[in-house]
């Protein structure tokens, strides 16, 4: 478990270093996750080492939402004051994200010629 956690943290640190060194607009953990995915694709040993740790973290993922819930309860006055605007923003951004995904998907279908099949 310690080895798997060490691998996860090393890749996150590597991603942070790359993102900050090159001033990239992508968060370091995202870069680290992409590097980890590449490492796991290239080496089954890395995937086997990380798997038990990742499954353990995922099984307790709901605990990571507790701080967010406490923050919401702690700022209920802001939520009641700006709730409609927040809801509208969430709704509009969700619709835009789905639309963007659909447009990219259809463009890729046309680009690859899979639309004809």
BAVEXKOL-740371 format. One record per atom (N, C-alpha, C): residue number from 1; x, y, z; atom name. Coordinates in steps of 0.001 Angstrom, whole numbers, plus 524288, in hexadecimal, padded with zeros to 5 digits. Example, Ala and Ser with C-alpha at 12.3 -4.5 7.8 and 13.67 -1.06 7.14 Angstrom:
2
REC  num      x      y      z  atomo
REC    1  83386  7E9C6  81E78      N
REC    1  8300C  7EE6C  81E78     CA
REC    1  83390  7F31C  81E78      C
REC    2  83232  7F736  81BA8      N
REC    2  83566  7FBDC  81BE4     CA
REC    2  83264  8001E  81EBE      C
end
This chain:
117
REC  num      x      y      z  atomo
REC    1  8033A  7FB58  80000      N
REC    1  80000  80000  80000     CA
REC    1  80369  804EC  80000      C
REC    2  807AF  804D3  802E2      N
REC    2  80B36  8094F  80322     CA
REC    2  80DC5  80A38  7FDD6      C
REC    3  80F41  805FB  7FB35      N
REC    3  811B1  80695  7F60F     CA
REC    3  80DE4  80907  7F22E      C
REC    4  8090C  80744  7F23D      N
REC    4  8051B  8096C  7EEB1     CA
REC    4  8041A  80F2A  7EFC7      C
REC    5  803B1  8108A  7F4C5      N
REC    5  802D3  81600  7F63A     CA
REC    5  80787  8195A  7F4B3      C
REC    6  80C2A  81735  7F553      N
REC    6  810E0  81A04  7F3CE     CA
REC    6  810EB  81B0C  7EDF1      C
REC    7  80F6B  81723  7EAE7      N
REC    7  80F3D  817D3  7E536     CA
REC    7  80B4A  81C10  7E3CA      C
REC    8  806AC  81BEB  7E628      N
REC    8  802B1  81FE3  7E510     CA
REC    8  804B1  8255A  7E65E      C
REC    9  80721  825F1  7EAD8      N
REC    9  80902  82B16  7EC7B     CA
REC    9  80DA3  82CF0  7E937      C
REC   10  810F9  82958  7E798      N
REC   10  81567  82AD6  7E43F     CA
REC   10  8136F  82CCC  7DEF7      C
REC   11  80F86  82A30  7DCC9      N
REC   11  80D63  82C01  7D7CF     CA
REC   11  80A93  83135  7D871      C
REC   12  807E8  831FD  7DCD3      N
REC   12  80564  83705  7DDBF     CA
REC   12  80981  83B52  7DE3E      C
REC   13  80DA9  83A43  7E11F      N
REC   13  811E6  83E09  7E1BE     CA
REC   13  81475  83F37  7DC7D      C
REC   14  81551  83B37  7D95C      N
REC   14  8179E  83BF7  7D432     CA
REC   14  81424  83F71  7D0D6      C
REC   15  80F14  83E77  7D10A      N
REC   15  80B70  841B8  7CE1F     CA
REC   15  80B8B  84758  7CFF2      C
REC   16  80BD0  84832  7D512      N
REC   16  80C1E  84D81  7D738     CA
REC   16  81118  8503E  7D569      C
REC   17  81569  84D72  7D585      N
REC   17  81A63  84FB4  7D3D7     CA
REC   17  81A1D  85147  7CE1B      C
REC   18  817F3  84DD9  7CADA      N
REC   18  81786  84F01  7C541     CA
REC   18  813E9  853AE  7C45F      C
REC   19  80F70  853B0  7C6EE      N
REC   19  80BA8  857EC  7C629     CA
REC   19  80DE4  85D2C  7C7E3      C
REC   20  81087  85D4A  7CC3E      N
REC   20  812AA  8623C  7CE37     CA
REC   20  81789  863E8  7CB41      C
REC   21  81ABA  86027  7C996      N
REC   21  81F83  86179  7C6C4     CA
REC   21  81E55  863E5  7C178      C
REC   22  81A70  861C6  7BECC      N
REC   22  8192E  863A1  7B98F     CA
REC   22  8149F  8676F  7B97A      C
REC   23  81270  868AB  7BE0D      N
REC   23  80E14  86C52  7BE53     CA
REC   23  8094F  86A71  7BB58      C
REC   24  80842  8655F  7BB95      N
REC   24  803E8  86323  7B8A9     CA
REC   24  7FEB1  86472  7BB3F      C
REC   25  7FA96  86505  7B820      N
REC   25  7F574  86629  7BA68     CA
REC   25  7F2AD  86151  7BC7E      C
REC   26  7F534  85CDD  7BC24      N
REC   26  7F2F7  857E9  7BDF2     CA
REC   26  7F4EB  856E5  7C37A      C
REC   27  7F168  85546  7C70E      N
REC   27  7F32C  85425  7CC6B     CA
REC   27  7F72C  84FB6  7CC8F      C
REC   28  7FACE  8502F  7D021      N
REC   28  7FEE4  84C40  7D0B2     CA
REC   28  7FCDF  846C4  7D19D      C
REC   29  7F8E8  845FD  7D505      N
REC   29  7F6EE  840B3  7D5CC     CA
REC   29  7F4B1  83E3A  7D0D3      C
REC   30  7F29A  84169  7CD59      N
REC   30  7F091  83F51  7C86D     CA
REC   30  7F515  83D6B  7C505      C
REC   31  7F946  84069  7C4D6      N
REC   31  7FDE5  83EC2  7C1E4     CA
REC   31  8002A  839D2  7C455      C
REC   32  8007A  839BA  7C97E      N
REC   32  80271  83518  7CC2D     CA
REC   32  7FF19  83050  7CB21      C
REC   33  7F9F0  83110  7CAF1      N
REC   33  7F66F  82CAF  7C9D7     CA
REC   33  7F73B  82AAC  7C448      C
REC   34  7F81B  82E3B  7C09A      N
REC   34  7F91D  82C95  7BB37     CA
REC   34  7FE47  82994  7BAE2      C
REC   35  80238  82B6A  7BDB0      N
REC   35  8073B  828A5  7BDC9     CA
REC   35  806A8  8234C  7C05B      C
REC   36  80388  82308  7C483      N
REC   36  80294  81E06  7C720     CA
REC   36  7FFBE  81A45  7C37B      C
REC   37  7FBF7  81C3C  7C094      N
REC   37  7F934  818F3  7BCD2     CA
REC   37  7FCFC  816CD  7B8C8      C
REC   38  8007A  81A1E  7B6DB      N
REC   38  80460  8184C  7B309     CA
REC   38  807F5  81434  7B575      C
REC   39  80998  8151C  7BA4A      N
REC   39  80D09  81159  7BCEF     CA
REC   39  80A49  80C22  7BDC5      C
REC   40  8053F  80C57  7BF25      N
REC   40  8025A  80770  7BFF4     CA
REC   40  80164  804A2  7BACF      C
REC   41  800C5  80795  7B695      N
REC   41  80012  80524  7B175     CA
REC   41  8051C  80283  7AFA9      C
REC   42  80981  804BF  7B114      N
REC   42  80E89  80295  7AF79     CA
REC   42  8106E  7FE2F  7B305      C
REC   43  80ED4  7FE4D  7B7F2      N
REC   43  810C4  7FA6D  7BBA6     CA
REC   43  80C46  7F853  7BEFF      C
REC   44  80B43  7F354  7BE71      N
REC   44  8072D  7F0DE  7C196     CA
REC   44  808B5  7F0C6  7C758      C
REC   45  80DB9  7F0E2  7C867      N
REC   45  80F94  7F0C7  7CDD4     CA
REC   45  80DDB  7F5B8  7D0BE      C
REC   46  80E21  7FA3C  7CE11      N
REC   46  80C5D  7FF22  7D082     CA
REC   46  8068C  7FECB  7D1A8      C
REC   47  80393  7FCD8  7CDE0      N
REC   47  7FDE8  7FC61  7CE9B     CA
REC   47  7FCA6  7F8B2  7D31B      C
REC   48  7FF6C  7F462  7D379      N
REC   48  7FE76  7F09F  7D7AC     CA
REC   48  7FFEB  7F2D4  7DD05      C
REC   49  803E0  7F633  7DD28      N
REC   49  8057F  7F88C  7E216     CA
REC   49  80195  7FCA8  7E3E3      C
REC   50  7FF7E  7FFAA  7E036      N
REC   50  7FC01  803FC  7E188     CA
REC   50  7F666  8021F  7E27F      C
REC   51  7F4CF  7FDD1  7E00E      N
REC   51  7EF5A  7FC0B  7E039     CA
REC   51  7ED1D  7FB8D  7E5C2      C
REC   52  7EFA8  7F8CB  7E975      N
REC   52  7ED4B  7F848  7EEA8     CA
REC   52  7ECA4  7FD8F  7F174      C
REC   53  7F067  80101  7F0D2      N
REC   53  7F00B  80628  7F343     CA
REC   53  7EB9D  80950  7F0DC      C
REC   54  7EB47  80934  7EBB4      N
REC   54  7E727  80C1D  7E904     CA
REC   54  7E1C6  80A03  7EA7D      C
REC   55  7E13C  804E7  7EAD1      N
REC   55  7DC35  802A6  7EC51     CA
REC   55  7DAD3  8041D  7F1F3      C
REC   56  7DEB1  8044A  7F555      N
REC   56  7DDBF  805E1  7FABA     CA
REC   56  7DC01  80B8D  7FB0B      C
REC   57  7DE8B  80EEB  7F810      N
REC   57  7DD05  81471  7F809     CA
REC   57  7D791  81522  7F5BD      C
REC   58  7D671  81260  7F18D      N
REC   58  7D150  812D6  7EF11     CA
REC   58  7CCEF  810C1  7F28B      C
REC   59  7CE14  80CCE  7F5B5      N
REC   59  7CA08  80AB0  7F917     CA
REC   59  7C87E  80E90  7FD65      C
REC   60  7CBF1  81245  7FE8D      N
REC   60  7CAD5  8163A  8028D     CA
REC   60  7CA48  81BAD  8002B      C
REC   61  7C90F  81BEC  7FB2D      N
REC   61  7C8B1  820E9  7F873     CA
REC   61  7C489  82480  7FAC7      C
REC   62  7C05E  8223A  7FCC3      N
REC   62  7BC25  82577  7FEE9     CA
REC   62  7BE07  828BF  8038A      C
REC   63  7C201  826F9  8064E      N
REC   63  7C411  82A07  80AB2     CA
REC   63  7C675  82F27  808E8      C
REC   64  7C83F  82F59  80401      N
REC   64  7CAA5  83420  8020B     CA
REC   64  7C6A2  8386C  8011E      C
REC   65  7C192  83701  800F7      N
REC   65  7BD80  83AE4  80033     CA
REC   65  7BBB4  83D52  80559      C
REC   66  7BD66  83B3E  809C2      N
REC   66  7BBCF  83D54  80ED6     CA
REC   66  7BD97  84300  80F7E      C
REC   67  7C273  84462  80E46      N
REC   67  7C3F6  849E6  80EDF     CA
REC   67  7C0B0  84D91  80B76      C
REC   68  7BF5E  84BE6  806CA      N
REC   68  7BC18  84F2B  8036C     CA
REC   68  7B6B1  84FE5  805D5      C
REC   69  7B48F  84BC7  80804      N
REC   69  7AF74  84C23  80A92     CA
REC   69  7AF99  84FB3  80F4F      C
REC   70  7B3C2  84F61  8124C      N
REC   70  7B459  852CD  816DD     CA
REC   70  7B4D4  8587A  81515      C
REC   71  7B7A1  8595E  810D9      N
REC   71  7B821  85EA8  80EC0     CA
REC   71  7B2EA  860DC  80CF9      C
REC   72  7AFB7  85DA0  80A92      N
REC   72  7AA8A  85F60  808D9     CA
REC   72  7A72B  860C3  80D8E      C
REC   73  7A72E  85D6A  81176      N
REC   73  7A40D  85E7B  81623     CA
REC   73  7A613  86353  818EF      C
REC   74  7AB28  8641C  818E7      N
REC   74  7AD6D  868A5  81B71     CA
REC   74  7AC2A  86DC3  818B5      C
REC   75  7AABD  86D77  813BA      N
REC   75  7A994  8722F  810B4     CA
REC   75  7A407  8720C  80E8B      C
REC   76  7A060  87025  81191      N
REC   76  79AEF  86FDA  80FCF     CA
REC   76  798AD  87536  80E8F      C
REC   77  79A80  87935  8114B      N
REC   77  7987E  87E74  81030     CA
REC   77  799F1  88026  80AAA      C
REC   78  79EA9  87EEE  80900      N
REC   78  7A040  88028  803A0     CA
REC   78  79D1E  87CF7  7FFB2      C
REC   79  79C16  8781B  80112      N
REC   79  79918  874C0  7FD92     CA
REC   79  79387  876C2  7FCFC      C
REC   80  7913F  8788A  80140      N
REC   80  78BEE  87A98  800DA     CA
REC   80  78BDE  87FCF  7FDF4      C
REC   81  7900D  882C1  7FE73      N
REC   81  79058  887DA  7FBD7     CA
REC   81  79167  8875B  7F5FD      C
REC   82  794D4  883BF  7F488      N
REC   82  79672  88333  7EF13     CA
REC   82  794EC  87DE6  7ECC3      C
REC   83  79152  87B3A  7EF32      N
REC   83  78FE3  875F4  7ED85     CA
REC   83  78DDD  875A1  7E7FF      C
REC   84  78A87  8794B  7E676      N
REC   84  7884E  87934  7E130     CA
REC   84  78C96  879F6  7DD1F      C
REC   85  79022  87DA2  7DE1C      N
REC   85  7946F  87E94  7DA74     CA
REC   85  7980A  879D7  7DA1F      C
REC   86  79925  8776C  7DE94      N
REC   86  79C6F  872C3  7DE8E     CA
REC   86  799D9  86E4C  7DB94      C
REC   87  794CF  86D8A  7DC7B      N
REC   87  791FF  86962  7D9BF     CA
REC   87  791F7  86A65  7D3E2      C
REC   88  790F1  86F31  7D25C      N
REC   88  790DC  87083  7CCC8     CA
REC   88  7963D  86FB4  7CA5A      C
REC   89  79A4F  8713F  7CD1C      N
REC   89  79FA1  87088  7CB25     CA
REC   89  7A0F1  86AC7  7CA87      C
REC   90  79F8B  867A4  7CE69      N
REC   90  7A083  86203  7CE0D     CA
REC   90  79D82  85F93  7C987      C
REC   91  798AE  86114  7C8E3      N
REC   91  79570  85EF5  7C4B6     CA
REC   91  79794  86073  7BF60      C
REC   92  798C2  86568  7BEA6      N
REC   92  79ABC  8673C  7B994     CA
REC   92  7A00F  864D3  7B854      C
REC   93  7A38D  86499  7BC2D      N
REC   93  7A8BB  8625D  7BB26     CA
REC   93  7A865  85C8D  7BA03      C
REC   94  7A4C2  859D2  7BC81      N
REC   94  7A40E  85441  7BB68     CA
REC   94  7A214  85374  7B5DA      C
REC   95  79E3F  8568A  7B44A      N
REC   95  79C26  8561D  7AEF3     CA
REC   95  7A063  85767  7AAF2      C
REC   96  7A377  85B76  7ABFA      N
REC   96  7A7AC  85CE0  7A85C     CA
REC   96  7ABD7  8589F  7A80B      C
REC   97  7AD1B  85638  7AC70      N
REC   97  7B102  85205  7AC6C     CA
REC   97  7AF0B  84D52  7A958      C
REC   98  7AA1C  84BF9  7AA00      N
REC   98  7A7E3  84797  7A70D     CA
REC   98  7A7C9  848E2  7A13C      C
REC   99  7A63B  84DAC  79FEE      N
REC   99  7A60F  84F4A  79A6F     CA
REC   99  7AB84  84F3F  79805      C
REC  100  7AF64  8511E  79AE6      N
REC  100  7B4C0  8511B  798EA     CA
REC  100  7B6A3  84B7F  79807      C
REC  101  7B57B  84811  79BAE      N
REC  101  7B6F1  84293  79B01     CA
REC  101  7B458  84023  79646      C
REC  102  7AF5A  84155  79573      N
REC  102  7AC8B  83F40  790ED     CA
REC  102  7AECF  8415C  78BD7      C
REC  103  7B017  84666  78BAD      N
REC  103  7B25B  848B2  786FD     CA
REC  103  7B7B2  8465B  785BF      C
REC  104  7BAE7  845AD  789B8      N
REC  104  7C00A  84345  788E8     CA
REC  104  7BF63  83DA8  78705      C
REC  105  7BBC0  83AD5  7895C      N
REC  105  7BAD5  83568  787C8     CA
REC  105  7B91B  83520  7821D      C
REC  106  7B56F  83875  7808B      N
REC  106  7B39E  8384B  77B25     CA
REC  106  7B7E7  83A09  77761      C
REC  107  7BB1E  83DCE  778F3      N
REC  107  7BF80  83F6F  775A0     CA
REC  107  7C36E  83B07  774F9      C
REC  108  7C46D  83828  7792F      N
REC  108  7C808  833B6  778CA     CA
REC  108  7C5CA  82F5B  7756A      C
REC  109  7C0B8  82E92  775A4      N
REC  109  7BE46  82AB1  7723F     CA
REC  109  7BF0D  82C24  76C8E      C
REC  110  7BE40  83121  76B41      N
REC  110  7BF09  832E7  765DF     CA
REC  110  7C4BE  83284  76450      C
REC  111  7C833  833F1  767E5      N
REC  111  7CDD0  833F1  766CC     CA
REC  111  7CFD2  82E71  765CB      C
REC  112  7CDFA  82AAB  768D5      N
REC  112  7CFE7  8254E  76846     CA
REC  112  7CCE9  8223D  76432      C
REC  113  7C899  8246D  76242      N
REC  113  7C584  821A6  75E53     CA
REC  113  7C206  81D6D  7609E      C
REC  114  7C192  81D42  765BE      N
REC  114  7BE56  81940  76848     CA
REC  114  7B894  81A84  767AF      C
REC  115  7B756  81F40  76616      N
REC  115  7B1E9  820DC  76580     CA
REC  115  7AF43  81DDB  76112      C
REC  116  7B248  81C51  75D25      N
REC  116  7B02B  8198B  758AD     CA
REC  116  7AEA7  813ED  75A00      C
REC  117  7B12C  811B3  75DE7      N
REC  117  7B04F  80C24  75F32     CA
REC  117  7AB41  80B20  761D3      C
end
